[in-house]
Amino acid sequence: MQVAIDGPASAGKSTVAKLIAQKLGFTYIDTGAMYRACTFLARSHGLDYGDEAGILALVEQTGIELRNIAGQQHVLVGTRDISHEIRKPEISAKVSQVAALSGVRQKMVSLQRQMAGKVDVVMDGRDIGTTVLPDAQVKIFLVASARSRAQRRMLDLEEQGIKTTKTVAEIEADIAARDYKDSHRAISPLKKAVDAVEIDTTSMTIAEVVNKILRQIKKSQKKLQKRG
């Protein structure tokens, strides 16, 4: 089974997707982390964020791997674990630019589909239901107000020990700008799949969102069992 969870930045996709994967014993794939890894490679090698050929060459040279370690997903380039570094504000500020590069998207989508393979997966991102896994049995599109997402982002940074001088209002402005870039890019823009279930998480707890999605998955599993 394939579960696709899409939505804008800080809507709760990764948190929810991880919990659902754990509860169901599915493989979790954080596609956003892969684009962050590409952005990290560009930054660490002094490349322009629009240097598609240079970024792709680095990806080929080092590779990008998502590895489960002690129940947590880790992101590696070569042998280096960059799970913490890719969450820093300087990466968040540039990832939309790198993710908009057609060659980079084609490479990442290819890798993502390979990872999905023949296992049950929960994959989150911005174009999973529309582009990466268009035939996913369950498609969810999470939304939330920009202010609530900014507050969540601030809390996430604090919990990870990442310092920022920005206020919640400034983070909210950054998120709004990223929303615009993601939804207006030419290649695989952020948008809700026609057959996706939209869930507004603004005033919902994580548990409430998880349970609502689990109900959708159970409905889909019952349909598959009847067909089988």
TAJO-V874504 format. One record per residue. OMEGA is omega in radians with two decimals (none if undefined). NEAR is the number of other ideal C-beta (glycine too) atoms within 12 Angstrom. Layout:
omega:OMEGA near:NEAR
omega:OMEGA near:NEAR
This chain:
omega:3.10 near:33
omega:3.10 near:34
omega:-3.13 near:43
omega:3.12 near:44
omega:-3.13 near:54
omega:3.10 near:47
omega:-3.13 near:44
omega:-3.12 near:40
omega:3.05 near:43
omega:3.08 near:38
omega:3.12 near:42
omega:-3.06 near:41
omega:-3.05 near:44
omega:-3.14 near:37
omega:-3.11 near:34
omega:-3.11 near:40
omega:3.12 near:42
omega:-3.11 near:29
omega:3.13 near:28
omega:3.12 near:40
omega:3.13 near:34
omega:-3.10 near:20
omega:-3.07 near:21
omega:-3.10 near:25
omega:3.11 near:14
omega:3.05 near:31
omega:3.13 near:28
omega:3.11 near:37
omega:-3.14 near:44
omega:-3.08 near:39
omega:3.12 near:44
omega:3.13 near:43
omega:-3.13 near:44
omega:3.09 near:42
omega:3.06 near:43
omega:3.11 near:39
omega:3.09 near:42
omega:3.14 near:47
omega:3.09 near:44
omega:-3.14 near:38
omega:3.13 near:39
omega:-3.10 near:36
omega:-3.07 near:31
omega:3.12 near:22
omega:3.07 near:20
omega:3.14 near:12
omega:3.00 near:26
omega:-3.10 near:17
omega:3.07 near:29
omega:-3.12 near:20
omega:-3.08 near:23
omega:-3.11 near:26
omega:-3.13 near:18
omega:-3.14 near:24
omega:3.13 near:41
omega:3.11 near:27
omega:3.12 near:19
omega:3.11 near:29
omega:3.12 near:35
omega:-3.08 near:19
omega:-3.04 near:14
omega:-3.04 near:24
omega:3.06 near:21
omega:-3.10 near:41
omega:3.00 near:26
omega:-3.07 near:34
omega:3.10 near:25
omega:3.13 near:21
omega:3.14 near:13
omega:3.09 near:7
omega:3.14 near:13
omega:3.11 near:19
omega:3.10 near:32
omega:-3.13 near:25
omega:-3.12 near:37
omega:2.94 near:25
omega:-2.99 near:34
omega:3.10 near:19
omega:-3.07 near:11
omega:3.09 near:21
omega:-3.09 near:22
omega:-3.07 near:30
omega:-3.12 near:28
omega:-3.05 near:20
omega:-3.09 near:26
omega:3.12 near:38
omega:-3.10 near:32
omega:-3.09 near:25
omega:-3.10 near:28
omega:3.06 near:22
omega:3.12 near:33
omega:-3.08 near:37
omega:-3.04 near:27
omega:-3.03 near:31
omega:3.13 near:40
omega:-3.14 near:36
omega:-3.14 near:28
omega:-3.12 near:43
omega:-3.13 near:44
omega:-3.13 near:33
omega:-3.03 near:33
omega:-3.13 near:21
omega:3.12 near:24
omega:3.14 near:41
omega:3.13 near:34
omega:3.14 near:21
omega:-3.11 near:30
omega:3.13 near:43
omega:3.11 near:31
omega:3.12 near:20
omega:-3.11 near:29
omega:3.13 near:36
omega:3.08 near:24
omega:-3.14 near:19
omega:-3.14 near:31
omega:3.05 near:31
omega:-3.11 near:15
omega:3.13 near:11
omega:3.06 near:19
omega:-3.07 near:26
omega:2.92 near:37
omega:-3.08 near:45
omega:3.12 near:48
omega:-3.13 near:45
omega:-3.13 near:47
omega:-3.13 near:46
omega:-3.08 near:39
omega:-3.11 near:45
omega:-3.10 near:37
omega:-3.03 near:27
omega:-3.02 near:31
omega:-3.14 near:36
omega:-3.08 near:34
omega:-3.13 near:22
omega:3.14 near:18
omega:-3.11 near:38
omega:3.12 near:30
omega:3.11 near:40
omega:-3.13 near:39
omega:3.07 near:44
omega:-3.11 near:36
omega:3.06 near:43
omega:3.08 near:32
omega:3.13 near:33
omega:-3.14 near:21
omega:-3.14 near:28
omega:-3.14 near:21
omega:3.11 near:27
omega:3.10 near:33
omega:3.12 near:34
omega:3.10 near:23
omega:3.14 near:33
omega:3.12 near:38
omega:3.13 near:28
omega:3.13 near:19
omega:3.14 near:24
omega:3.14 near:26
omega:-3.13 near:16
omega:3.14 near:13
omega:3.13 near:19
omega:3.12 near:11
omega:-3.10 near:22
omega:3.06 near:12
omega:3.13 near:24
omega:-3.07 near:10
omega:3.07 near:21
omega:3.09 near:15
omega:-3.14 near:23
omega:3.13 near:15
omega:3.10 near:19
omega:3.10 near:32
omega:3.12 near:26
omega:3.10 near:20
omega:-3.13 near:31
omega:3.12 near:35
omega:3.13 near:22
omega:3.13 near:23
omega:3.08 near:35
omega:-3.11 near:29
omega:-3.13 near:19
omega:-3.09 near:28
omega:-3.09 near:33
omega:-3.12 near:25
omega:3.12 near:16
omega:-3.07 near:27
omega:-3.09 near:13
omega:3.09 near:26
omega:-3.14 near:32
omega:3.08 near:23
omega:3.06 near:35
omega:-3.13 near:25
omega:3.06 near:28
omega:-3.10 near:29
omega:-3.08 near:12
omega:3.14 near:20
omega:3.07 near:30
omega:-3.13 near:30
omega:3.12 near:26
omega:3.10 near:32
omega:-3.05 near:23
omega:-3.04 near:32
omega:-3.08 near:23
omega:3.14 near:13
omega:3.03 near:24
omega:3.11 near:15
omega:-3.12 near:24
omega:-3.14 near:17
omega:3.13 near:19
omega:3.14 near:33
omega:-3.12 near:32
omega:3.13 near:19
omega:3.13 near:27
omega:3.11 near:42
omega:3.10 near:27
omega:3.11 near:19
omega:-3.14 near:31
omega:3.14 near:35
omega:3.09 near:21
omega:-3.12 near:18
omega:3.14 near:27
omega:3.13 near:21
omega:3.12 near:15
omega:3.14 near:15
omega:-3.14 near:16
omega:3.14 near:12
omega:3.13 near:9
omega:-3.09 near:9
omega:none near:8
